[in-house]
Amino acid sequence: MKTERIDTPSGIATAVKALREKAGLTQAQLAKRSGVGLRFVREVEQGKATVRVDKVNQVLALFGYHLEAVKDREIPA
């Protein structure tokens, strides 16, 4: 399984918008189906850096995705 690295708020915004559009959903429909507010969907798609990760995962779950922490490198002791 190929994993795509998205590590910026603008990357998340682009991905969520692309998934929503591919599914043929409006922002309002996505909000309703994922159980978040319309304002939240708009903020995510605008790349707001301070959105709640649990709510982003709630939106992404509708498409079969989630955010997770991935170790980039070893930290010297």
C-alpha positions in Angstrom: 0.0 0.0 0.0 1.4 3.4 -1.1 1.4 6.1 1.5 1.2 9.7 0.4 3.0 12.2 2.6 1.0 15.3 3.4 2.7 17.5 6.0 1.3 21.0 5.7 -2.1 22.6 6.3 -2.3 23.6 2.7 -1.6 19.9 1.7 -4.4 18.7 3.9 -6.7 21.4 2.4 -5.9 20.3 -1.2 -6.4 16.7 -0.3 -9.7 17.2 1.4 -11.1 19.4 -1.3 -10.0 16.9 -4.0 -11.6 14.0 -2.2 -14.8 16.0 -1.7 -15.0 17.0 -5.3 -14.2 13.5 -6.5 -17.1 12.2 -4.4 -19.3 14.9 -5.9 -20.1 16.5 -2.6 -20.6 20.1 -1.7 -19.0 21.5 1.4 -22.4 21.4 3.1 -23.0 17.8 2.2 -19.5 16.8 3.4 -20.1 18.6 6.7 -23.4 16.8 7.2 -22.2 13.4 6.2 -19.1 13.5 8.4 -20.8 15.1 11.4 -18.9 18.4 11.5 -19.9 21.9 10.9 -19.8 23.7 7.5 -17.5 26.3 9.0 -15.1 23.6 9.9 -15.0 22.1 6.4 -14.4 25.6 5.0 -11.5 26.2 7.4 -9.9 22.9 6.5 -10.2 23.6 2.8 -8.7 27.1 3.3 -5.7 25.5 5.0 -6.3 26.9 8.5 -3.4 25.7 10.6 -5.2 25.4 13.9 -8.0 22.9 13.1 -8.6 20.0 15.5 -6.9 16.8 14.3 -9.8 14.6 15.6 -12.3 16.5 13.5 -10.0 16.3 10.4 -9.9 12.5 11.0 -13.7 12.5 11.3 -13.9 14.2 7.8 -11.2 12.0 6.3 -12.8 8.8 7.7 -15.7 9.4 5.2 -13.2 8.7 2.4 -11.3 5.9 4.2 -8.3 8.0 5.3 -6.8 9.3 8.5 -4.0 11.5 9.8 -1.2 9.9 11.8 2.1 10.7 13.3 5.1 9.2 11.4 8.6 9.1 12.7 10.8 11.1 10.3 14.2 10.5 11.8 16.1 9.3 14.9 16.7 11.8 17.6 20.3 11.6 19.0 20.4 10.8 22.7 
